[in-house]
Amino acid sequence: MNAVPRLSFDEFMAFGKRALIRADVPVVITLPGGVQGLGRQGVADRLGSMMVTLFTEPSDKQNPERWTTREIRLREFFENEPAPGSWNRVVSNIRDNPADVDAILGFDAEALFDYRHSLNAANLWISHQGVFTQSHFDELENFNIALEGRKRFVLAPPGLRGYYPRSLLRGFGDKSRAFDFDDVDPRRFPKLAARLAERRELILEPGQMLYVPLGWWHQVESLDEMNINLNFWLRDLKILRRPHVLGVALCTAAHRKLNGVYNYKPTEAAS
Protein backbone atom coordinates (compact mmCIF):
# COMPACT_ATOMS: atom_id res chain seq x y z
CA MET A 1 0.00 0.00 0.00
CA ASN A 2 1.06 3.60 -0.59
CA ALA A 3 1.85 6.01 2.24
CA VAL A 4 -0.28 9.05 3.07
CA PRO A 5 1.50 12.45 3.04
CA ARG A 6 1.85 14.21 6.39
CA LEU A 7 1.80 17.89 7.33
CA SER A 8 2.34 19.81 10.54
CA PHE A 9 -0.54 22.07 11.56
CA ASP A 10 1.55 25.13 10.63
CA GLU A 11 2.17 23.68 7.17
CA PHE A 12 -1.55 22.96 6.82
CA MET A 13 -2.44 26.56 7.75
CA ALA A 14 0.19 27.95 5.36
CA PHE A 15 -1.00 25.66 2.55
CA GLY A 16 -4.64 26.48 3.26
CA LYS A 17 -7.76 24.35 3.45
CA ARG A 18 -8.91 25.38 -0.04
CA ALA A 19 -5.57 24.45 -1.59
CA LEU A 20 -5.67 21.08 0.17
CA ILE A 21 -9.15 20.40 -1.20
CA ARG A 22 -7.98 21.34 -4.71
CA ALA A 23 -4.98 19.01 -4.38
CA ASP A 24 -7.49 16.20 -3.85
CA VAL A 25 -5.26 13.69 -2.06
CA PRO A 26 -5.57 12.34 1.51
CA VAL A 27 -3.27 14.01 4.06
CA VAL A 28 -2.60 13.45 7.77
CA ILE A 29 -2.16 16.67 9.76
CA THR A 30 -0.56 16.73 13.22
CA LEU A 31 -2.40 19.12 15.53
CA PRO A 32 -0.46 21.50 17.81
CA GLY A 33 0.93 19.83 20.92
CA GLY A 34 -0.72 22.35 23.23
CA VAL A 35 -4.24 21.47 22.10
CA GLN A 36 -6.08 19.65 24.89
CA GLY A 37 -9.66 18.49 24.39
CA LEU A 38 -12.03 17.03 26.96
CA GLY A 39 -11.16 13.36 26.67
CA ARG A 40 -13.59 10.52 27.34
CA GLN A 41 -14.60 11.51 30.87
CA GLY A 42 -14.98 15.14 29.89
CA VAL A 43 -17.21 14.23 26.94
CA ALA A 44 -19.31 11.98 29.20
CA ASP A 45 -19.64 14.70 31.85
CA ARG A 46 -20.48 17.48 29.39
CA LEU A 47 -22.67 15.63 26.89
CA GLY A 48 -23.93 12.60 28.82
CA SER A 49 -27.57 13.70 28.65
CA MET A 50 -27.47 14.39 24.90
CA MET A 51 -29.56 12.14 22.68
CA VAL A 52 -27.40 10.36 20.10
CA THR A 53 -28.04 7.72 17.46
CA LEU A 54 -26.81 4.23 18.27
CA PHE A 55 -25.84 2.15 15.23
CA THR A 56 -25.89 -1.63 15.73
CA GLU A 57 -24.88 -4.35 13.27
CA PRO A 58 -23.48 -7.89 13.44
CA SER A 59 -19.73 -8.09 14.06
CA ASP A 60 -19.15 -9.30 10.50
CA LYS A 61 -17.08 -7.40 7.94
CA GLN A 62 -19.11 -9.04 5.16
CA ASN A 63 -22.53 -8.13 6.61
CA PRO A 64 -24.80 -7.25 3.62
CA GLU A 65 -27.60 -5.63 5.62
CA ARG A 66 -28.07 -2.06 6.77
CA TRP A 67 -27.33 -1.20 10.39
CA THR A 68 -30.23 -0.69 12.78
CA THR A 69 -30.53 2.55 14.76
CA ARG A 70 -32.19 3.85 17.89
CA GLU A 71 -31.88 6.98 20.00
CA ILE A 72 -30.16 6.78 23.41
CA ARG A 73 -28.53 9.10 25.92
CA LEU A 74 -24.79 9.31 25.37
CA ARG A 75 -24.10 8.26 28.98
CA GLU A 76 -25.79 4.92 28.24
CA PHE A 77 -23.16 4.12 25.63
CA PHE A 78 -20.33 4.84 28.06
CA GLU A 79 -21.96 2.89 30.88
CA ASN A 80 -23.01 -0.27 29.03
CA GLU A 81 -20.78 -3.06 27.76
CA PRO A 82 -21.01 -3.90 24.04
CA ALA A 83 -23.35 -6.81 23.29
CA PRO A 84 -21.55 -10.00 22.20
CA GLY A 85 -21.63 -10.58 18.46
CA SER A 86 -22.53 -7.01 17.57
CA TRP A 87 -20.77 -3.78 16.74
CA ASN A 88 -22.07 -0.58 18.30
CA ARG A 89 -21.19 3.04 17.66
CA VAL A 90 -22.89 6.34 18.27
CA VAL A 91 -22.92 9.47 16.16
CA SER A 92 -24.29 12.94 16.73
CA ASN A 93 -24.14 15.97 14.46
CA ILE A 94 -23.37 18.73 16.99
CA ARG A 95 -22.97 21.45 14.35
CA ASP A 96 -25.38 23.77 16.16
CA ASN A 97 -23.56 23.46 19.51
CA PRO A 98 -20.30 25.38 18.89
CA ALA A 99 -19.41 25.63 22.58
CA ASP A 100 -19.46 21.83 22.79
CA VAL A 101 -17.39 21.50 19.61
CA ASP A 102 -14.77 23.91 20.98
CA ALA A 103 -14.67 22.16 24.36
CA ILE A 104 -14.33 18.68 22.85
CA LEU A 105 -11.51 19.76 20.52
CA GLY A 106 -9.73 22.26 22.71
CA PHE A 107 -9.69 24.93 19.99
CA ASP A 108 -12.09 27.06 17.93
CA ALA A 109 -12.75 25.22 14.68
CA GLU A 110 -15.59 27.33 13.28
CA ALA A 111 -13.42 29.84 11.44
CA LEU A 112 -11.38 27.03 9.92
CA PHE A 113 -14.21 24.73 8.81
CA ASP A 114 -17.37 26.89 8.69
CA TYR A 115 -19.18 23.82 10.01
CA ARG A 116 -22.29 25.78 11.07
CA HIS A 117 -23.27 26.31 7.44
CA SER A 118 -26.59 24.53 6.93
CA LEU A 119 -25.09 22.07 4.43
CA ASN A 120 -22.10 21.12 6.59
CA ALA A 121 -21.77 18.93 9.68
CA ALA A 122 -19.67 18.44 12.83
CA ASN A 123 -20.12 14.80 13.82
CA LEU A 124 -19.09 13.19 17.10
CA TRP A 125 -18.31 9.48 16.57
CA ILE A 126 -17.72 7.05 19.45
CA SER A 127 -17.08 3.34 18.93
CA HIS A 128 -15.81 0.21 20.62
CA GLN A 129 -12.85 -1.88 19.53
CA GLY A 130 -13.29 -3.80 16.30
CA VAL A 131 -16.12 -1.71 14.86
CA PHE A 132 -15.69 -1.74 11.08
CA THR A 133 -17.08 0.67 8.49
CA GLN A 134 -17.31 -1.05 5.12
CA SER A 135 -15.79 0.44 1.96
CA HIS A 136 -17.70 3.50 0.76
CA PHE A 137 -17.26 7.09 -0.43
CA ASP A 138 -18.70 10.40 0.84
CA GLU A 139 -20.17 13.24 -1.20
CA LEU A 140 -18.48 15.67 1.19
CA GLU A 141 -14.99 16.79 2.05
CA ASN A 142 -14.05 15.04 5.29
CA PHE A 143 -11.70 16.32 8.01
CA ASN A 144 -11.53 13.66 10.74
CA ILE A 145 -9.87 14.38 14.10
CA ALA A 146 -8.90 11.54 16.47
CA LEU A 147 -9.45 12.46 20.13
CA GLU A 148 -9.11 9.07 21.83
CA GLY A 149 -8.19 5.67 20.42
CA ARG A 150 -6.69 4.74 17.08
CA LYS A 151 -8.43 3.97 13.80
CA ARG A 152 -7.07 2.19 10.75
CA PHE A 153 -8.06 3.72 7.41
CA VAL A 154 -7.71 2.17 3.95
CA LEU A 155 -8.33 4.67 1.13
CA ALA A 156 -8.55 4.37 -2.66
CA PRO A 157 -8.92 7.00 -5.44
CA PRO A 158 -12.30 8.04 -6.86
CA GLY A 159 -14.14 5.88 -9.35
CA LEU A 160 -17.38 3.98 -9.72
CA ARG A 161 -17.70 0.87 -11.88
CA GLY A 162 -14.21 -0.36 -11.07
CA TYR A 163 -15.30 -0.55 -7.43
CA TYR A 164 -18.46 -2.61 -8.11
CA PRO A 165 -21.03 -0.37 -6.40
CA ARG A 166 -24.01 -1.95 -4.67
CA SER A 167 -27.69 -1.27 -5.39
CA LEU A 168 -28.45 2.40 -6.05
CA LEU A 169 -32.20 1.84 -5.57
CA ARG A 170 -31.63 0.42 -2.08
CA GLY A 171 -29.51 3.42 -1.09
CA PHE A 172 -26.20 1.55 -1.31
CA GLY A 173 -24.75 3.26 -4.39
CA ASP A 174 -21.91 4.75 -2.33
CA LYS A 175 -20.82 1.30 -1.11
CA SER A 176 -18.85 -1.47 -2.81
CA ARG A 177 -19.91 -5.09 -3.18
CA ALA A 178 -16.37 -5.82 -2.02
CA PHE A 179 -17.07 -4.86 1.58
CA ASP A 180 -13.46 -5.17 2.78
CA PHE A 181 -10.60 -3.92 0.58
CA ASP A 182 -8.21 -6.12 2.59
CA ASP A 183 -10.06 -9.22 1.39
CA VAL A 184 -10.94 -8.85 -2.30
CA ASP A 185 -11.61 -11.94 -4.43
CA PRO A 186 -9.88 -11.20 -7.77
CA ARG A 187 -12.17 -13.66 -9.55
CA ARG A 188 -15.32 -11.79 -8.48
CA PHE A 189 -13.85 -8.30 -8.66
CA PRO A 190 -11.04 -8.29 -11.24
CA LYS A 191 -11.22 -4.53 -11.97
CA LEU A 192 -11.06 -3.69 -8.28
CA ALA A 193 -8.14 -6.03 -7.65
CA ALA A 194 -6.17 -4.00 -10.20
CA ARG A 195 -7.20 -0.64 -8.68
CA LEU A 196 -6.20 -1.61 -5.17
CA ALA A 197 -2.54 -1.18 -6.06
CA GLU A 198 -3.32 2.56 -5.69
CA ARG A 199 -4.77 2.32 -2.19
CA ARG A 200 -3.30 4.03 0.88
CA GLU A 201 -3.25 2.84 4.49
CA LEU A 202 -2.72 4.67 7.77
CA ILE A 203 -3.45 4.47 11.48
CA LEU A 204 -4.91 7.74 12.73
CA GLU A 205 -3.60 8.53 16.22
CA PRO A 206 -5.05 10.90 18.84
CA GLY A 207 -3.95 14.45 18.07
CA GLN A 208 -4.00 13.87 14.32
CA MET A 209 -6.46 14.97 11.64
CA LEU A 210 -7.08 13.10 8.39
CA TYR A 211 -8.34 14.80 5.26
CA VAL A 212 -10.36 12.41 3.06
CA PRO A 213 -11.30 14.10 -0.24
CA LEU A 214 -14.82 13.98 -1.61
CA GLY A 215 -15.40 10.80 -3.62
CA TRP A 216 -12.40 8.86 -2.29
CA TRP A 217 -13.24 5.33 -1.24
CA HIS A 218 -12.37 4.40 2.33
CA GLN A 219 -13.00 1.90 5.09
CA VAL A 220 -12.32 2.32 8.80
CA GLU A 221 -11.63 -0.01 11.72
CA SER A 222 -11.59 1.02 15.40
CA LEU A 223 -8.49 -0.41 17.09
CA ASP A 224 -8.83 0.52 20.76
CA GLU A 225 -11.27 -0.20 23.59
CA MET A 226 -12.89 3.24 23.15
CA ASN A 227 -12.50 5.49 20.10
CA ILE A 228 -13.68 9.11 19.95
CA ASN A 229 -13.47 11.19 16.78
CA LEU A 230 -14.93 14.48 15.62
CA ASN A 231 -15.21 14.98 11.90
CA PHE A 232 -16.28 17.90 9.75
CA TRP A 233 -18.20 17.22 6.54
CA LEU A 234 -18.02 20.15 4.12
CA ARG A 235 -19.92 20.66 0.87
CA ASP A 236 -17.79 21.62 -2.12
CA LEU A 237 -18.40 22.36 -5.80
CA LYS A 238 -15.82 19.69 -6.63
CA ILE A 239 -18.80 17.33 -6.68
CA LEU A 240 -19.82 18.83 -10.02
CA ARG A 241 -16.63 17.38 -11.52
CA ARG A 242 -17.61 13.93 -10.23
CA PRO A 243 -21.09 13.38 -11.65
CA HIS A 244 -21.21 9.80 -10.36
CA VAL A 245 -20.76 11.09 -6.80
CA LEU A 246 -23.46 13.75 -7.30
CA GLY A 247 -25.87 11.25 -8.83
CA VAL A 248 -25.35 8.72 -6.05
CA ALA A 249 -25.70 11.44 -3.40
CA LEU A 250 -29.06 12.60 -4.80
CA CYS A 251 -30.41 9.05 -5.06
CA THR A 252 -29.19 8.16 -1.57
CA ALA A 253 -30.75 11.31 -0.08
CA ALA A 254 -34.07 10.50 -1.76
CA HIS A 255 -33.95 6.90 -0.52
CA ARG A 256 -33.19 8.01 3.04
CA LYS A 257 -36.04 10.51 3.04
CA LEU A 258 -38.60 8.08 1.58
CA ASN A 259 -37.61 5.23 3.89
CA GLY A 260 -36.82 7.12 7.06
CA VAL A 261 -33.16 6.09 7.08
CA TYR A 262 -30.92 8.11 9.38
CA ASN A 263 -29.70 11.28 7.66
CA TYR A 264 -27.33 13.08 10.10
CA LYS A 265 -29.65 15.83 11.22
CA PRO A 266 -28.15 18.27 13.74
CA THR A 267 -28.61 17.28 17.38
CA GLU A 268 -30.22 19.64 19.87
CA ALA A 269 -28.06 20.88 22.71
CA ALA A 270 -27.91 18.59 25.74
CA SER A 271 -30.36 19.49 28.52
WOSULTA-V297406 format. One record per run of one state. SS is the DSSP state (helix for helix, strand for strand, loop for the rest). FROM is the first residue (numbers start at 0). TO is the last residue. If there is no record, write none. Layout:
BEGIN
((SS | FROM | TO) (SS | FROM | TO))
END
This chain:
BEGIN
((loop | 0 | 0) (strand | 1 | 1) (loop | 2 | 3) (strand | 4 | 7) (helix | 8 | 14) (loop | 15 | 15) (helix | 16 | 22) (loop | 23 | 25) (strand | 26 | 29) (loop | 30 | 37) (helix | 38 | 46) (loop | 47 | 49) (strand | 50 | 57) (loop | 58 | 66) (strand | 67 | 72) (helix | 73 | 78) (loop | 79 | 84) (strand | 85 | 92) (loop | 93 | 96) (helix | 97 | 104) (loop | 105 | 108) (helix | 109 | 112) (loop | 113 | 119) (strand | 120 | 127) (loop | 128 | 130) (strand | 131 | 135) (loop | 136 | 139) (strand | 140 | 147) (loop | 148 | 149) (strand | 150 | 155) (loop | 156 | 159) (helix | 160 | 162) (loop | 163 | 163) (strand | 164 | 164) (loop | 165 | 173) (strand | 174 | 175) (loop | 176 | 188) (helix | 189 | 197) (loop | 198 | 198) (strand | 199 | 203) (loop | 204 | 206) (strand | 207 | 211) (loop | 212 | 215) (strand | 216 | 221) (loop | 222 | 224) (strand | 225 | 233) (loop | 234 | 235) (helix | 236 | 240) (loop | 241 | 241) (helix | 242 | 258) (loop | 259 | 264) (strand | 265 | 265) (loop | 266 | 270))
END
